Amino acid sequence: MRIGELAALAGTTTRTLRYYEARGLITARRDANGHRSYTGEDLRLLRQIRLLQGFGFELEETRPFVECLRAGDPAAPVCTASLDAYRARIAHLDACIDDLAAIRDDLRGRLERAEAGAPLDAPGAAPAPLCAFTPPAAAPRPR
């Protein structure tokens, strides 16, 4: 299939596919006319990449899964490198949850003091968020 068809089936753009190709995540073959040509396996790789990005994985973090699939392992999520990537993502999310819980607790305390009429800390004393978390649906993606 050609690049436009693959992009449509994967729910992405041709620009994104070229970017993934430049990063070595997918590999285009060239047909007799020099056009990029892709297979159903490329579509499978793209779907795995997009699924993982939906879970908050950065593009480079999807590489272990892609490499397992390319190696012919139909159960890429059970490869050692993939399991390590899952563990790292979970540890990151746990740290974010802890950071956000601390910020929530601080805000609750400030709200309680404000409602009680107690003085608040000096302006600008609020801690900066320790975890930069963007929900996966709102995460920017290359086009």
C-alpha positions, 0 to 999 in steps of 0.5 A: 500500500502507498503512504496515503493509504497507510496514513488513513488506515492508521489514523495519522498523516503522511508527514508523521509516517515520514517522521517515523521512517526517519526515526527508524520505527517503520521502513518503507520499501520503494516500488518500481516507480520509486513510491513508498510502499508499505505492508500490513505489518507496517500498519500493525507497527503503527497501531502499536506505536499509536496505542502506546502513545495513547498510554503516554509513552514518548515516541522513542519509548515505543522502540522496544515494542516495535523491535519485538514485533519486527523480530517476529514476536507476535506478543511484543508486550512480553519481550524483556525490553517491552516489560522494562518499558512498561515498568519505567512508564509505571514508575514515572506515572507513580512519581507523577501521582505522588507529586500531584497528590502533594500539590493537591494536599498543599492546595487543600491546606491553602483552601482551608486556611483561606476559608478560615481567614488565616493568612496565606503564604507570600505570593508566588510561594506555591510549589511548582508542579513537580510532574509535567503530565499532559493527558495522552489525548491532549499530547502533541504529536508530530504530523 
